[in-house]
Amino acid sequence: MVDAYHEPVLLEESVQGLEIKPEGIYVDATFGGGGHSRAILKKLTTGRLIAFDKDQDAMNNVPNNENFQLIASDFRNVQAKLAEQAISEVDGLLADLGISSHQIDVPERGFSTRFDAKLDMRMDVSNGATASAVVNEYEESALRDIMWHYGELKQSRAIARAMVEARQKKPIHTTEDLKAVLSHFAKKGKEQKFYAQVFQALRIEVNDELNALKELLEASSQILKKGGRLAVISYHSLEDRLVKNYMAKGKFEGELEKDFYGNPKRVFAAVSRKPIEATEQEVSENSRARSARLRIAEKI
């Protein structure tokens, strides 16, 4: 059942934000359970929806609709893959970042702190190094940087050292192995938050999530038509900062560039000044929505 696979967050707000034209071409960069895609398809007549997902489990959720096409690929390849379909421009692009409820709830995927499972964390289980490889093979300095930059953990240096010392005695293969190694860093009453930060850091590294997001955002400025809408839902500050900066300045850091005459060189105009957040009712029904931030921008 699709709803059990993943409950879409900010569904109505994100789809409305795209201002869908019935005959337009749209991209759902993160298909997952297909909740956002189905809502978009309801608004199309002769239009098309091209969805992306690199998780093989998502392929089971494809709707039976002639206007829909799912491409089994990382969304960082969106421009090249659309070109293969003879599509150079689209009217809107939606991305619901992070991991799906399904990925968290299937123990063997290794995403969740709730289950004892192999440290995998790959969104595409057919490709790339696992979280176990990262923990057991990376240099201490690299582990420190991952914990600091992706997990925003102040004890990143000590955490990295603990991993290296522990793996010298025996490999760290499972989620419980890792939690046991790091248990003394978790403050009482805040254990879950600490482990969530560690797992987030490893997941981002394993899937190269921030670089993939940068490539998606840069591609969106190329493939969106003038007046086309970009809607992105993020779940932590690292993602949201990239989205906010790119929508505001057309780049990820630094000051807004200006032309010879002093006019701002913007690619997008924000539709709303502040990010859109879930209502109290949605948060009560879906706790994952609590940290969600939706930003919408229009190509100038």
Phi, psi and omega in degrees: 000129186298316182300326179287335181292313180195127177272113183295139182262144179048044186299304184296317183295319182288319180290320176298322182298337179284344183048062189294131173266130184305333183256008185279173177247127185230157179236128168255103188285346184224079189299308178056240179277354176086009182297313178293320180300315180297323179292323177292316182300328179296337182263355181265148173247284177261001183287177181232148174234121177251120181249155180233142170194135179261357178273119183300330180298332182291338183296341180283354186254010185295126178285150177274088184212127185292344179273359188248143174216130177253128178253122182280085184200156172296139182293348177294344181263015190304316184293316180294318182291324176293323178299325178295335177266012181063034177247120180253338181222148176228163183269343181190153179220131179240136176224124175252098192284177177085204183249155181275162176301322180299314181298323179289320189277348177268109187306317186293349178285339175076016181277334191262144175280352185278337186243150172271116183207169176298144178284090180255283176070011176279132173287327173252099187288355179267359190212143170089170181281145179276171175296329177298319178296321179298310183295323186266344187240337183290150174295153181303320181296324179291319177297320178300314181296321179296314180294324181285309186280320185264333179257348182052044182261123183293333181266030186303321182295313181292323179297314179299316179299319179297320178297314182295317180295320181292318183289341176290336178271315175200147182300149177263099188259332187238169178297321179290326174303312183294316180298322179295320180296324187255005187303325183286352176272343185278121179290143181300131181087348179234025182301316184297319179297318180298310181296325178298322178293319178297313182294322177300315182300314180294318181297318179297318179294312183302318184261003180050046191295319184288322176293321177297320178297317178302316181295322178296314181296317178296321178294324182299325180291340179270320189266341179284137175290161173301128184089355178289152185253142175241123179235123183229128176254122180241163187233356174210165190297330181297315177291311186299323180297317179297315181296313181300311182296318183292319179294325184277325190233353183073014176204171191265344178204167181089180183277158175295128180281151179232155179278185184303330184266003178088010178277137180300136178264075181265146174264323183237159170238126181295137179282324175229144185294319181252155178294151178272132181245160181291150177287163178301323180296315180295320179296322179293331180270336183213099186298334180298336182288345185302320184265002185288138176228121180255124174242137181233135179221156180243135179290130183281000000 
